[in-house]
Amino acid sequence: MNKFNEDICLEQTYDVIVGKETLHTLMEGSRGVHLLFDPTYPLAEMDIEIFNILIDHFINTEEYEKCQKLIDLKKVLFS
């Protein structure tokens, strides 16, 4: 059993949101699956706060390209 790791959770959540990974591919991996949202619901039904949490995290880790992708997607989904 894999222990919860916040950084892995945030990375996996990002990867699924931007389409880099799917729930299926994550389940095949050895790190377990930890997401901030229920992947069985459409992204448009996701709480906007999840985007804000991810953006704050990637600002802190200075991964600005990820921040921009999230900001762009957030505008499309929630405007």
C-alpha positions as CSV (number, residue, x, y, z in Angstrom):
1,M,0.0,0.0,0.0
2,N,1.3,3.4,-1.0
3,K,1.4,6.2,1.6
4,F,-0.3,9.5,0.7
5,N,2.1,12.0,-0.8
6,E,0.8,15.5,-1.3
7,D,3.2,16.3,-4.2
8,I,2.2,13.1,-6.0
9,C,-1.4,13.9,-5.5
10,L,-1.1,17.4,-6.9
11,E,1.0,16.2,-9.9
12,Q,-1.4,13.4,-10.7
13,T,-4.4,15.8,-10.4
14,Y,-2.7,18.1,-12.8
15,D,-1.8,15.3,-15.2
16,V,-5.4,14.1,-15.4
17,I,-6.9,17.6,-15.7
18,V,-4.6,18.6,-18.6
19,G,-5.0,15.2,-20.3
20,K,-1.4,14.0,-19.8
21,E,-2.6,10.9,-17.9
22,T,-5.9,9.1,-17.5
23,L,-7.3,7.4,-14.4
24,H,-6.5,4.0,-16.1
25,T,-2.9,4.8,-16.8
26,L,-2.4,6.1,-13.2
27,M,-3.9,2.8,-11.9
28,E,-1.3,0.9,-13.9
29,G,1.5,2.7,-12.2
30,S,3.3,1.8,-9.0
31,R,2.6,5.1,-7.1
32,G,-1.1,4.5,-6.5
33,V,-3.8,7.0,-7.4
34,H,-4.4,10.2,-5.4
35,L,-6.6,12.9,-6.9
36,L,-8.2,16.1,-5.6
37,F,-11.4,15.4,-7.5
38,D,-13.6,12.6,-8.6
39,P,-12.5,11.8,-12.2
40,T,-15.8,10.2,-13.1
41,Y,-17.4,13.6,-13.3
42,P,-16.8,16.1,-16.1
43,L,-14.1,18.8,-15.5
44,A,-16.8,21.5,-15.9
45,E,-18.4,20.2,-12.7
46,M,-15.2,20.3,-10.8
47,D,-14.9,22.8,-7.9
48,I,-12.9,25.8,-9.2
49,E,-11.0,25.8,-5.9
50,I,-9.1,22.7,-7.1
51,F,-7.6,24.8,-9.9
52,N,-6.7,27.5,-7.4
53,I,-4.9,25.0,-5.1
54,L,-3.0,23.6,-8.1
55,I,-2.0,27.0,-9.4
56,D,-0.8,28.1,-5.9
57,H,1.2,24.8,-5.6
58,F,2.9,25.3,-9.0
59,I,3.6,29.0,-8.3
60,N,5.4,27.8,-5.1
61,T,7.4,25.2,-7.1
62,E,8.1,27.8,-9.8
63,E,6.4,25.6,-12.5
64,Y,4.9,28.6,-14.4
65,E,4.1,26.7,-17.6
66,K,1.8,24.4,-15.6
67,C,0.2,27.5,-14.0
68,Q,-0.5,29.0,-17.4
69,K,-2.1,25.8,-18.7
70,L,-4.3,25.7,-15.6
71,I,-5.3,29.3,-15.8
72,D,-6.2,28.9,-19.5
73,L,-8.3,25.8,-18.8
74,K,-9.9,27.5,-15.9
75,K,-11.0,30.4,-18.1
76,V,-12.5,28.0,-20.7
77,L,-14.3,25.9,-18.1
78,F,-15.6,28.6,-15.7
79,S,-16.2,31.8,-17.7
